[in-house]
């Protein structure tokens, strides 16, 4: 089944970096894009402006994905853009790195709550309209450190590994209804979140460079497209060969 007209894609944490690149890539593929942000209103507005300048349709939507009430994000997206949310990209994420013995409970809860629990709640909320339409695309932004050890990131790795498990399980539950559920697992991508780590890790990347946000955006664009209708339950690594 082809994507319905006026379909909306909701991208969480889309004010900058990987999220902004994903929003722009989906808009270039014809989606109306809801650009969610928590605090960076200027960044979200800049992303919307870039989409509109390229001929697309987008709206900036404030909202904290950890507030436990995801329904408002979806209703706001539908009201702002005039169609059902039939693509969800769970991109919002935080880090609070430390050795496992030094991670405080608060940092564990914050990272798991933002990177995993919120993604589950948003996924659950998204499924009803997708099931009704018999069409949907869910893409979870995981990480190469989910299946690959990286000292100092026990909380982050646990959350991202959980996202991959969530992706596989939900994909089985909804595959017969025209809904695909996939993940992308970026390696070290040049963003504000990783700039303090890049100098130390580039030498460990087979490609010998950091990735760019637009390269992750291109992967998500494919997984959300009609060309990927038979791709579900998988994780696409965008990591310069780190997971090979």
C-alpha positions as YAML, in Angstrom:
chain: A
units: angstrom
residues:
- id: 1
  name: UNK
  ca: [0.00, 0.00, 0.00]
- id: 2
  name: UNK
  ca: [1.30, 3.44, -0.91]
- id: 3
  name: UNK
  ca: [1.64, 6.17, 1.69]
- id: 4
  name: UNK
  ca: [-1.68, 7.99, 2.16]
- id: 5
  name: UNK
  ca: [-1.85, 11.63, 1.17]
- id: 6
  name: UNK
  ca: [-1.37, 14.21, 3.92]
- id: 7
  name: UNK
  ca: [0.48, 11.65, 6.07]
- id: 8
  name: UNK
  ca: [2.48, 13.21, 8.90]
- id: 9
  name: UNK
  ca: [5.85, 12.11, 10.26]
- id: 10
  name: UNK
  ca: [6.61, 12.94, 13.90]
- id: 11
  name: UNK
  ca: [10.32, 13.21, 14.70]
- id: 12
  name: UNK
  ca: [11.23, 13.63, 18.36]
- id: 13
  name: UNK
  ca: [14.25, 15.67, 19.39]
- id: 14
  name: UNK
  ca: [14.42, 17.23, 15.93]
- id: 15
  name: UNK
  ca: [15.67, 20.74, 16.63]
- id: 16
  name: UNK
  ca: [19.28, 20.02, 15.66]
- id: 17
  name: UNK
  ca: [21.83, 17.35, 14.78]
- id: 18
  name: UNK
  ca: [20.56, 13.95, 13.73]
- id: 19
  name: UNK
  ca: [16.92, 14.79, 14.45]
- id: 20
  name: UNK
  ca: [16.98, 17.87, 12.24]
- id: 21
  name: UNK
  ca: [18.65, 15.92, 9.44]
- id: 22
  name: UNK
  ca: [15.98, 13.21, 9.71]
- id: 23
  name: UNK
  ca: [13.18, 15.76, 9.61]
- id: 24
  name: UNK
  ca: [14.63, 17.39, 6.49]
- id: 25
  name: UNK
  ca: [15.16, 14.03, 4.78]
- id: 26
  name: UNK
  ca: [11.57, 12.91, 5.41]
- id: 27
  name: UNK
  ca: [10.21, 16.23, 4.18]
- id: 28
  name: UNK
  ca: [12.25, 15.83, 0.99]
- id: 29
  name: UNK
  ca: [10.49, 12.49, 0.50]
- id: 30
  name: UNK
  ca: [7.04, 14.09, 0.73]
- id: 31
  name: UNK
  ca: [6.13, 13.67, 4.39]
- id: 32
  name: UNK
  ca: [4.59, 16.53, 6.34]
- id: 33
  name: UNK
  ca: [6.92, 16.72, 9.32]
- id: 34
  name: UNK
  ca: [6.22, 17.54, 12.96]
- id: 35
  name: UNK
  ca: [9.51, 18.79, 14.41]
- id: 36
  name: UNK
  ca: [9.39, 18.04, 18.13]
- id: 37
  name: UNK
  ca: [11.69, 19.80, 20.58]
- id: 38
  name: UNK
  ca: [11.98, 20.14, 24.34]
- id: 39
  name: UNK
  ca: [13.84, 23.44, 24.84]
- id: 40
  name: UNK
  ca: [15.56, 24.54, 21.62]
- id: 41
  name: UNK
  ca: [12.74, 26.50, 20.00]
- id: 42
  name: UNK
  ca: [15.11, 28.43, 17.76]
- id: 43
  name: UNK
  ca: [16.65, 25.23, 16.42]
- id: 44
  name: UNK
  ca: [13.23, 23.73, 15.72]
- id: 45
  name: UNK
  ca: [12.11, 26.88, 13.92]
- id: 46
  name: UNK
  ca: [15.29, 26.80, 11.82]
- id: 47
  name: UNK
  ca: [14.58, 23.18, 10.85]
- id: 48
  name: UNK
  ca: [11.01, 24.08, 9.87]
- id: 49
  name: UNK
  ca: [12.28, 27.06, 7.86]
- id: 50
  name: UNK
  ca: [14.76, 24.87, 5.98]
- id: 51
  name: UNK
  ca: [11.99, 22.41, 5.12]
- id: 52
  name: UNK
  ca: [9.63, 25.12, 3.95]
- id: 53
  name: UNK
  ca: [12.33, 26.82, 1.87]
- id: 54
  name: UNK
  ca: [12.80, 23.49, 0.08]
- id: 55
  name: UNK
  ca: [9.08, 23.28, -0.68]
- id: 56
  name: UNK
  ca: [8.02, 21.00, 2.16]
- id: 57
  name: UNK
  ca: [5.51, 21.34, 4.98]
- id: 58
  name: UNK
  ca: [6.47, 21.26, 8.64]
- id: 59
  name: UNK
  ca: [5.56, 22.54, 12.09]
- id: 60
  name: UNK
  ca: [7.58, 22.95, 15.28]
- id: 61
  name: UNK
  ca: [5.99, 21.20, 18.28]
- id: 62
  name: UNK
  ca: [7.20, 21.72, 21.85]
- id: 63
  name: UNK
  ca: [6.94, 18.78, 24.20]
- id: 64
  name: UNK
  ca: [8.96, 16.71, 26.66]
- id: 65
  name: UNK
  ca: [8.79, 13.07, 25.57]
- id: 66
  name: UNK
  ca: [9.25, 11.93, 29.18]
- id: 67
  name: UNK
  ca: [6.09, 13.56, 30.55]
- id: 68
  name: UNK
  ca: [4.07, 10.33, 30.30]
- id: 69
  name: UNK
  ca: [1.28, 11.81, 28.17]
- id: 70
  name: UNK
  ca: [2.28, 11.28, 24.55]
- id: 71
  name: UNK
  ca: [-1.20, 11.76, 23.13]
- id: 72
  name: UNK
  ca: [-0.90, 15.55, 23.04]
- id: 73
  name: UNK
  ca: [2.11, 15.40, 20.71]
- id: 74
  name: UNK
  ca: [0.12, 13.36, 18.22]
- id: 75
  name: UNK
  ca: [-3.00, 15.52, 18.41]
- id: 76
  name: UNK
  ca: [-0.89, 18.67, 18.06]
- id: 77
  name: UNK
  ca: [0.86, 17.22, 15.03]
- id: 78
  name: UNK
  ca: [-2.40, 16.27, 13.37]
- id: 79
  name: UNK
  ca: [-3.93, 19.68, 14.06]
- id: 80
  name: UNK
  ca: [-0.89, 21.58, 12.80]
- id: 81
  name: UNK
  ca: [-0.34, 19.56, 9.65]
- id: 82
  name: UNK
  ca: [-3.79, 18.30, 8.71]
- id: 83
  name: UNK
  ca: [-3.26, 14.57, 8.57]
- id: 84
  name: UNK
  ca: [-2.70, 11.45, 10.66]
- id: 85
  name: UNK
  ca: [0.71, 10.63, 12.11]
- id: 86
  name: UNK
  ca: [1.72, 7.56, 10.11]
- id: 87
  name: UNK
  ca: [5.46, 7.76, 10.71]
- id: 88
  name: UNK
  ca: [7.18, 8.02, 14.07]
- id: 89
  name: UNK
  ca: [10.91, 8.50, 14.52]
- id: 90
  name: UNK
  ca: [12.00, 8.03, 18.12]
- id: 91
  name: UNK
  ca: [15.14, 10.13, 18.06]
- id: 92
  name: UNK
  ca: [15.10, 12.10, 21.33]
- id: 93
  name: UNK
  ca: [17.98, 11.04, 23.51]
- id: 94
  name: UNK
  ca: [20.34, 12.06, 26.32]
- id: 95
  name: UNK
  ca: [23.64, 10.89, 27.73]
- id: 96
  name: UNK
  ca: [24.95, 10.83, 31.29]
- id: 97
  name: UNK
  ca: [28.22, 8.93, 30.98]
- id: 98
  name: UNK
  ca: [30.20, 7.39, 33.80]
- id: 99
  name: UNK
  ca: [31.65, 4.07, 34.85]
- id: 100
  name: UNK
  ca: [28.91, 1.71, 36.01]
- id: 101
  name: UNK
  ca: [30.07, 1.82, 39.62]
- id: 102
  name: UNK
  ca: [29.70, 5.61, 39.59]
- id: 103
  name: UNK
  ca: [26.38, 6.03, 37.76]
- id: 104
  name: UNK
  ca: [23.82, 7.56, 40.08]
- id: 105
  name: UNK
  ca: [20.27, 6.21, 40.10]
- id: 106
  name: UNK
  ca: [19.02, 9.56, 38.82]
- id: 107
  name: UNK
  ca: [21.30, 9.39, 35.78]
- id: 108
  name: UNK
  ca: [20.23, 5.81, 35.08]
- id: 109
  name: UNK
  ca: [16.55, 6.76, 35.30]
- id: 110
  name: UNK
  ca: [16.97, 9.87, 33.14]
- id: 111
  name: UNK
  ca: [18.77, 8.06, 30.32]
- id: 112
  name: UNK
  ca: [16.46, 5.03, 30.33]
- id: 113
  name: UNK
  ca: [13.39, 7.23, 30.67]
- id: 114
  name: UNK
  ca: [14.26, 9.44, 27.72]
- id: 115
  name: UNK
  ca: [15.91, 6.96, 25.37]
- id: 116
  name: UNK
  ca: [13.76, 3.88, 25.96]
- id: 117
  name: UNK
  ca: [10.63, 4.36, 28.05]
- id: 118
  name: UNK
  ca: [9.52, 7.44, 26.11]
- id: 119
  name: UNK
  ca: [10.09, 5.60, 22.84]
- id: 120
  name: UNK
  ca: [7.86, 2.76, 24.04]
- id: 121
  name: UNK
  ca: [5.07, 5.12, 25.08]
- id: 122
  name: UNK
  ca: [5.21, 7.03, 21.80]
- id: 123
  name: UNK
  ca: [5.27, 3.79, 19.83]
- id: 124
  name: UNK
  ca: [2.22, 2.52, 21.70]
- id: 125
  name: UNK
  ca: [0.40, 5.80, 21.04]
- id: 126
  name: UNK
  ca: [1.28, 5.75, 17.35]
- id: 127
  name: UNK
  ca: [-0.01, 2.28, 16.61]
- id: 128
  name: UNK
  ca: [-3.76, 2.92, 16.77]
- id: 129
  name: UNK
  ca: [-3.94, 5.32, 13.78]
- id: 130
  name: UNK
  ca: [-1.43, 3.20, 11.90]
- id: 131
  name: UNK
  ca: [-3.49, 0.06, 12.45]
- id: 132
  name: UNK
  ca: [-6.59, 1.90, 11.31]
- id: 133
  name: UNK
  ca: [-4.83, 3.10, 8.14]
- id: 134
  name: UNK
  ca: [-3.15, -0.28, 7.61]
- id: 135
  name: UNK
  ca: [0.00, 1.71, 6.98]
- id: 136
  name: UNK
  ca: [2.78, 2.94, 9.23]
- id: 137
  name: UNK
  ca: [6.49, 3.47, 9.66]
- id: 138
  name: UNK
  ca: [8.27, 3.46, 13.01]
- id: 139
  name: UNK
  ca: [12.02, 4.06, 13.12]
- id: 140
  name: UNK
  ca: [13.92, 3.96, 16.39]
- id: 141
  name: UNK
  ca: [17.28, 5.71, 16.59]
- id: 142
  name: UNK
  ca: [19.45, 3.23, 18.49]
- id: 143
  name: UNK
  ca: [23.25, 3.27, 18.57]
- id: 144
  name: UNK
  ca: [26.25, 1.13, 17.73]
- id: 145
  name: UNK
  ca: [26.92, 0.98, 21.49]
- id: 146
  name: UNK
  ca: [23.73, -1.05, 21.98]
- id: 147
  name: UNK
  ca: [25.28, -4.31, 20.77]
- id: 148
  name: UNK
  ca: [28.92, -3.12, 21.07]
- id: 149
  name: UNK
  ca: [30.57, -2.37, 24.42]
- id: 150
  name: UNK
  ca: [31.67, 1.17, 25.18]
- id: 151
  name: UNK
  ca: [33.04, 1.71, 28.68]
- id: 152
  name: UNK
  ca: [31.35, 4.50, 30.58]
- id: 153
  name: UNK
  ca: [27.97, 4.16, 28.89]
- id: 154
  name: UNK
  ca: [26.18, 1.34, 30.71]
- id: 155
  name: UNK
  ca: [22.96, 3.34, 30.97]
- id: 156
  name: UNK
  ca: [23.06, 4.61, 27.38]
- id: 157
  name: UNK
  ca: [23.99, 1.17, 26.00]
- id: 158
  name: UNK
  ca: [21.22, -0.52, 27.98]
- id: 159
  name: UNK
  ca: [18.67, 1.93, 26.60]
- id: 160
  name: UNK
  ca: [19.83, 1.56, 23.02]
- id: 161
  name: UNK
  ca: [20.01, -2.23, 23.24]
- id: 162
  name: UNK
  ca: [16.48, -2.11, 24.63]
- id: 163
  name: UNK
  ca: [15.37, -0.07, 21.64]
- id: 164
  name: UNK
  ca: [16.65, -2.76, 19.31]
- id: 165
  name: UNK
  ca: [14.75, -5.42, 21.26]
- id: 166
  name: UNK
  ca: [11.61, -3.27, 21.24]
- id: 167
  name: UNK
  ca: [11.98, -2.80, 17.49]
- id: 168
  name: UNK
  ca: [12.16, -6.53, 16.80]
- id: 169
  name: UNK
  ca: [9.23, -7.45, 19.02]
- id: 170
  name: UNK
  ca: [6.80, -4.77, 17.88]
- id: 171
  name: UNK
  ca: [7.67, -5.45, 14.24]
- id: 172
  name: UNK
  ca: [6.38, -9.02, 14.66]
- id: 173
  name: UNK
  ca: [3.16, -7.83, 16.23]
- id: 174
  name: UNK
  ca: [2.13, -5.43, 13.46]
- id: 175
  name: UNK
  ca: [3.76, -6.68, 10.26]
- id: 176
  name: UNK
  ca: [0.51, -8.06, 8.85]
- id: 177
  name: UNK
  ca: [-1.13, -4.65, 9.08]
- id: 178
  name: UNK
  ca: [1.21, -2.82, 6.74]
- id: 179
  name: UNK
  ca: [3.32, -1.31, 9.52]
- id: 180
  name: UNK
  ca: [7.09, -1.61, 9.54]
- id: 181
  name: UNK
  ca: [9.25, -1.12, 12.63]
- id: 182
  name: UNK
  ca: [12.98, -0.70, 12.19]
- id: 183
  name: UNK
  ca: [15.97, 0.88, 13.86]
- id: 184
  name: UNK
  ca: [19.00, 2.77, 12.71]
- id: 185
  name: UNK
  ca: [22.15, 2.47, 14.79]
- id: 186
  name: UNK
  ca: [24.47, 5.39, 14.21]
- id: 187
  name: UNK
  ca: [28.11, 5.12, 15.12]
- id: 188
  name: UNK
  ca: [30.00, 8.27, 15.99]
- id: 189
  name: UNK
  ca: [28.17, 11.07, 14.23]
- id: 190
  name: UNK
  ca: [29.46, 14.63, 14.36]
- id: 191
  name: UNK
  ca: [26.93, 16.42, 16.59]
- id: 192
  name: UNK
  ca: [26.91, 18.51, 19.76]
- id: 193
  name: UNK
  ca: [26.28, 15.34, 21.78]
- id: 194
  name: UNK
  ca: [29.45, 13.60, 20.56]
- id: 195
  name: UNK
  ca: [31.93, 16.44, 19.99]
- id: 196
  name: UNK
  ca: [33.70, 15.71, 23.29]
- id: 197
  name: UNK
  ca: [34.35, 12.10, 22.21]
- id: 198
  name: UNK
  ca: [35.28, 12.24, 18.53]
- id: 199
  name: UNK
  ca: [39.01, 12.90, 18.82]
- id: 200
  name: UNK
  ca: [39.46, 9.73, 20.86]
- id: 201
  name: UNK
  ca: [37.37, 7.39, 18.74]
- id: 202
  name: UNK
  ca: [37.95, 8.31, 15.09]
- id: 203
  name: UNK
  ca: [41.05, 6.10, 14.99]
- id: 204
  name: UNK
  ca: [38.87, 3.12, 15.93]
- id: 205
  name: UNK
  ca: [36.46, 3.67, 13.02]
- id: 206
  name: UNK
  ca: [37.37, 1.69, 9.89]
- id: 207
  name: UNK
  ca: [36.25, 4.59, 7.69]
- id: 208
  name: UNK
  ca: [38.60, 6.87, 9.69]
- id: 209
  name: UNK
  ca: [36.06, 9.65, 9.98]
- id: 210
  name: UNK
  ca: [32.98, 10.62, 11.91]
- id: 211
  name: UNK
  ca: [29.62, 10.25, 10.22]
- id: 212
  name: UNK
  ca: [27.40, 13.19, 9.30]
- id: 213
  name: UNK
  ca: [23.79, 13.71, 10.44]
- id: 214
  name: UNK
  ca: [22.57, 13.72, 6.82]
- id: 215
  name: UNK
  ca: [23.91, 10.17, 6.40]
- id: 216
  name: UNK
  ca: [21.65, 9.00, 9.22]
- id: 217
  name: UNK
  ca: [18.80, 11.02, 7.75]
- id: 218
  name: UNK
  ca: [19.19, 9.20, 4.45]
- id: 219
  name: UNK
  ca: [18.93, 5.82, 6.20]
- id: 220
  name: UNK
  ca: [15.74, 6.84, 8.00]
- id: 221
  name: UNK
  ca: [14.30, 8.25, 4.79]
- id: 222
  name: UNK
  ca: [14.72, 4.85, 3.15]
- id: 223
  name: UNK
  ca: [13.19, 2.92, 6.05]
- id: 224
  name: UNK
  ca: [10.19, 5.27, 6.08]
- id: 225
  name: UNK
  ca: [9.66, 5.01, 2.32]
- id: 226
  name: UNK
  ca: [7.43, 2.74, 0.29]
- id: 227
  name: UNK
  ca: [10.59, 1.17, -1.11]
- id: 228
  name: UNK
  ca: [11.18, -0.35, 2.34]
- id: 229
  name: UNK
  ca: [7.74, -1.92, 2.68]
- id: 230
  name: UNK
  ca: [9.29, -5.40, 3.00]
- id: 231
  name: UNK
  ca: [11.97, -4.32, 5.48]
- id: 232
  name: UNK
  ca: [10.91, -4.71, 9.10]
- id: 233
  name: UNK
  ca: [12.42, -5.78, 12.40]
- id: 234
  name: UNK
  ca: [15.92, -4.93, 11.31]
- id: 235
  name: UNK
  ca: [18.64, -2.56, 12.45]
- id: 236
  name: UNK
  ca: [20.56, -0.56, 9.86]
- id: 237
  name: UNK
  ca: [24.00, 0.39, 11.12]
- id: 238
  name: UNK
  ca: [25.34, 3.76, 9.97]
- id: 239
  name: UNK
  ca: [28.74, 3.53, 11.61]
- id: 240
  name: UNK
  ca: [31.61, 3.56, 9.13]
- id: 241
  name: UNK
  ca: [32.24, -0.14, 9.73]
- id: 242
  name: UNK
  ca: [32.49, -0.13, 13.54]
- id: 243
  name: UNK
  ca: [30.04, -3.02, 13.91]
- id: 244
  name: UNK
  ca: [31.59, -5.16, 11.18]
...
